[in-house]
């Protein structure tokens, strides 16, 4: 087990600079437990990097997503539906207004 | 990329937005799923489901959070759902082929002095939140910021979990070396 005073510095050993690095190096020269701990940390770091680094989605992932969407979402809502509904709404308003004008036209012809 | 996706979403051009975000986020979403689920095959399945959920939710994106934050939130919730379902269904049998395969595929790592330690066993013995942080940290090029963002954890928490996990792993590695040394000494006496 490492010395408590140096455990945190040993964890961050690669990033240590200045006084903290000098103090840690001086301690490592005389403490076999901390040297062993630092070595174990380095081994863990190397093993974890080898285990997890460069992980990427498998080749063909995008196509797999798109195929899955086709299977699961056959009646996919078209993204322009809100615009269609807006158009239908406004068309209805215009049609109603035109109908009212047509019906009320004779009553509105003032002075003729 | 973030801004391009946001502008298309604001204009309700969902198809175009999805065609941008799928390639942009596929690897990060996959890595996050790997870290949370601990299994590549399950992560691939979950990652596909995550993008289906993203597509369905595009119309509800209001821009309060960044696109990446929003995507990672959907990804985490989907993975948590998978984990909860697995916990409810889990019946481990001695004949379970998945258990045998996992045991056969265990990564046993050799150190420079010939000491072997079972990395997968050590990772499996870590608390779940420590394991997720460790896995994602090494997948994301040792970026505390990226881990904090994807797992929605404070930076300090990420560093603490990582330090504790590495301390546990280092202690196990040292113990393995000690046992190896004891075994070698015993063999030499013969």
HADDOCK unambig.tbl for C-alpha pairs under 7 A between the chains (distance, minus, plus):
assign (segid A and resid 11 and name CA) (segid B and resid 163 and name CA) 6.86 0.50 0.50
assign (segid A and resid 37 and name CA) (segid B and resid 170 and name CA) 6.60 0.50 0.50
assign (segid A and resid 40 and name CA) (segid B and resid 170 and name CA) 4.89 0.50 0.50
assign (segid A and resid 40 and name CA) (segid B and resid 173 and name CA) 5.97 0.50 0.50
assign (segid A and resid 40 and name CA) (segid B and resid 174 and name CA) 6.20 0.50 0.50
assign (segid A and resid 41 and name CA) (segid B and resid 166 and name CA) 6.80 0.50 0.50
assign (segid A and resid 41 and name CA) (segid B and resid 170 and name CA) 5.19 0.50 0.50
assign (segid A and resid 43 and name CA) (segid B and resid 111 and name CA) 6.61 0.50 0.50
assign (segid A and resid 44 and name CA) (segid B and resid 169 and name CA) 6.54 0.50 0.50
assign (segid A and resid 44 and name CA) (segid B and resid 170 and name CA) 6.30 0.50 0.50
assign (segid A and resid 47 and name CA) (segid B and resid 109 and name CA) 6.91 0.50 0.50
assign (segid A and resid 48 and name CA) (segid B and resid 138 and name CA) 6.70 0.50 0.50
assign (segid A and resid 49 and name CA) (segid B and resid 138 and name CA) 5.69 0.50 0.50
assign (segid A and resid 52 and name CA) (segid B and resid 135 and name CA) 6.36 0.50 0.50
assign (segid A and resid 52 and name CA) (segid B and resid 138 and name CA) 5.66 0.50 0.50
assign (segid A and resid 52 and name CA) (segid B and resid 139 and name CA) 5.15 0.50 0.50
assign (segid A and resid 53 and name CA) (segid B and resid 138 and name CA) 5.69 0.50 0.50
assign (segid A and resid 53 and name CA) (segid B and resid 139 and name CA) 4.75 0.50 0.50
assign (segid A and resid 54 and name CA) (segid B and resid 139 and name CA) 6.42 0.50 0.50
assign (segid A and resid 55 and name CA) (segid B and resid 31 and name CA) 6.52 0.50 0.50
assign (segid A and resid 55 and name CA) (segid B and resid 139 and name CA) 6.15 0.50 0.50
assign (segid A and resid 56 and name CA) (segid B and resid 27 and name CA) 5.03 0.50 0.50
assign (segid A and resid 56 and name CA) (segid B and resid 30 and name CA) 6.91 0.50 0.50
assign (segid A and resid 56 and name CA) (segid B and resid 31 and name CA) 6.84 0.50 0.50
assign (segid A and resid 57 and name CA) (segid B and resid 26 and name CA) 6.30 0.50 0.50
assign (segid A and resid 57 and name CA) (segid B and resid 27 and name CA) 4.89 0.50 0.50
assign (segid A and resid 57 and name CA) (segid B and resid 30 and name CA) 5.55 0.50 0.50
assign (segid A and resid 62 and name CA) (segid B and resid 22 and name CA) 6.90 0.50 0.50
assign (segid A and resid 62 and name CA) (segid B and resid 23 and name CA) 6.95 0.50 0.50
assign (segid A and resid 65 and name CA) (segid B and resid 48 and name CA) 5.36 0.50 0.50
assign (segid A and resid 69 and name CA) (segid B and resid 52 and name CA) 6.41 0.50 0.50
assign (segid A and resid 79 and name CA) (segid B and resid 12 and name CA) 6.67 0.50 0.50
assign (segid A and resid 79 and name CA) (segid B and resid 13 and name CA) 6.52 0.50 0.50
assign (segid A and resid 79 and name CA) (segid B and resid 14 and name CA) 5.90 0.50 0.50
assign (segid A and resid 79 and name CA) (segid B and resid 15 and name CA) 6.95 0.50 0.50
